[in-house]
Amino acid sequence: MADLKYKPVRHNHAEFLAKAKQRPGFSEAYDSLELEYALAGQMLKARAKAGLTQDAVAERMGTTKSAISRLEAAGRHTPSLATLKKYAAAVGCDLQVKLVPQKPA
């Protein structure tokens, strides 16, 4: 069986964003995917907190590592609620979805 011990990769997100925002059109594209990035961030944090690799989550969900990679990639895949529930259970979480009223402009 593969080594399923989580080994974090160093990444300075603030530094990455600062550099990326210098590219034309990046800020607009990034802002339009705010919700997707927030969800992906929560998924990655939950997996890290559970100490799991993508392989381990895939095994628990009965899928492949590449499917988990796509699931965790913001803006590239729109997962169903059923898939998000399976992911949440695999990393030891409950899924909560809520609608929040918009603030008047």
QUIJO-V261181 format. One record per residue. RES is the residue in three letters. D_FIRST is the distance of its C-alpha to the first C-alpha in Angstrom with 2 decimals. Layout:
{{RES/D_FIRST} {RES/D_FIRST}}
This chain:
{{MET/0.00} {ALA/3.79} {ASP/6.65} {LEU/8.37} {LYS/11.53} {TYR/14.54} {LYS/16.63} {PRO/19.98} {VAL/21.93} {ARG/25.63} {HIS/27.97} {ASN/31.63} {HIS/32.35} {ALA/36.06} {GLU/36.45} {PHE/34.64} {LEU/36.92} {ALA/40.03} {LYS/39.43} {ALA/38.47} {LYS/41.56} {GLN/43.76} {ARG/42.84} {PRO/45.30} {GLY/44.16} {PHE/40.98} {SER/42.37} {GLU/43.55} {ALA/40.27} {TYR/38.26} {ASP/40.67} {SER/40.47} {LEU/36.72} {GLU/37.12} {LEU/35.72} {GLU/32.63} {TYR/31.96} {ALA/32.52} {LEU/30.02} {ALA/27.36} {GLY/28.10} {GLN/27.74} {MET/24.39} {LEU/23.05} {LYS/24.62} {ALA/23.19} {ARG/19.59} {ALA/20.28} {LYS/21.99} {ALA/19.08} {GLY/16.92} {LEU/14.44} {THR/13.19} {GLN/14.15} {ASP/10.61} {ALA/10.54} {VAL/14.09} {ALA/13.53} {GLU/11.08} {ARG/13.79} {MET/16.48} {GLY/15.24} {THR/15.76} {THR/14.55} {LYS/14.18} {SER/17.54} {ALA/19.16} {ILE/18.36} {SER/19.72} {ARG/22.83} {LEU/23.22} {GLU/23.32} {ALA/25.75} {ALA/29.24} {GLY/31.83} {ARG/29.74} {HIS/28.67} {THR/30.42} {PRO/28.01} {SER/29.47} {LEU/29.97} {ALA/27.62} {THR/24.78} {LEU/25.78} {LYS/25.83} {LYS/22.26} {TYR/21.18} {ALA/23.32} {ALA/21.89} {ALA/18.26} {VAL/19.35} {GLY/21.61} {CYS/24.85} {ASP/27.77} {LEU/29.16} {GLN/32.87} {VAL/35.08} {LYS/38.75} {LEU/41.73} {VAL/43.84} {PRO/47.49} {GLN/48.41} {LYS/50.87} {PRO/54.26} {ALA/54.79}}
